[in-house]
Amino acid sequence: MKIVGHRGNRQYDPENTLAAFQSAWDVGAAGVEFDVQLTKDHEPVIMHDERVDRTTNAQGRLCTFTYRKLRTLDAGSWFHEQFHGERIPHLQEVFEWAEDKPLTLHIELKPTSEDDALIDACLPILERFQCTHKVIISSFHHRLLHKLHLRMNGIETAILTRNPLRHAKQYASDIGAQAIHIRYTYQAANYFPYWKSQGLPTRVYTVNQGRIAKKCRRLGVESLMTDDPQRMINLFR
């Protein structure tokens, strides 16, 4: 079972920053998961929340900031003063950082009313770096995944869901997805062996408890997303 840093190594570094991604890589994570949204001028940047309030020194909806303005924000001091000056990364920066590293980039495209604009912003970067083999794209907005599949069917996509889908394998096939990313619940865990038997890779978020991690591995989960990748890696050594 692969261990993926959820928004990087966010237990010890400010989430969704290059510092958090590097930290996850340093402790041995097989991949990093992060969120992509568009700025006002349609640049793809890395942030989880719709607003910048929680993880920067500013306030407001991310989509109201131009990329130039967003780059002036401090995305590290909220976590600890040692990260003062950490910036919100552009998607291209993450690909540049990951280019020489054998790890998987798990990209969550945030729901938006501008599906085509988000795809238009991301695809040139994916094509430029020729790295579809190390990228998995997921979204709660499944229509967006289908559009992405039609535009670039060589890239792996995954249904992102909080609750189990009864006919997940067929549904994934219908929208051109190859896997399912699902929140861990006792109910969802009942489906893990079945999905594995159907050949549907199952990746689970966000698991920070050892007993749950061990259960996931026992039930055939392919990857585990965690806030503390080092702890999970040590657990399975």
Secondary structure as GFF3:
##gff-version 3
##sequence-region A 1 237
A	DSSP	beta_strand	2	6	.	.	.	ID=ss1
A	DSSP	alpha_helix	18	26	.	.	.	ID=ss2
A	DSSP	beta_strand	31	38	.	.	.	ID=ss3
A	DSSP	beta_strand	44	46	.	.	.	ID=ss4
A	DSSP	three_ten_helix	62	64	.	.	.	ID=ss5
A	DSSP	alpha_helix	67	70	.	.	.	ID=ss6
A	DSSP	three_ten_helix	81	83	.	.	.	ID=ss7
A	DSSP	alpha_helix	91	98	.	.	.	ID=ss8
A	DSSP	beta_strand	104	109	.	.	.	ID=ss9
A	DSSP	alpha_helix	115	129	.	.	.	ID=ss10
A	DSSP	three_ten_helix	132	134	.	.	.	ID=ss11
A	DSSP	beta_strand	135	139	.	.	.	ID=ss12
A	DSSP	alpha_helix	142	151	.	.	.	ID=ss13
A	DSSP	beta_strand	156	161	.	.	.	ID=ss14
A	DSSP	alpha_helix	168	175	.	.	.	ID=ss15
A	DSSP	beta_strand	179	183	.	.	.	ID=ss16
A	DSSP	alpha_helix	186	189	.	.	.	ID=ss17
A	DSSP	alpha_helix	192	197	.	.	.	ID=ss18
A	DSSP	beta_strand	202	205	.	.	.	ID=ss19
A	DSSP	alpha_helix	210	218	.	.	.	ID=ss20
A	DSSP	beta_strand	223	226	.	.	.	ID=ss21
A	DSSP	alpha_helix	229	235	.	.	.	ID=ss22
###
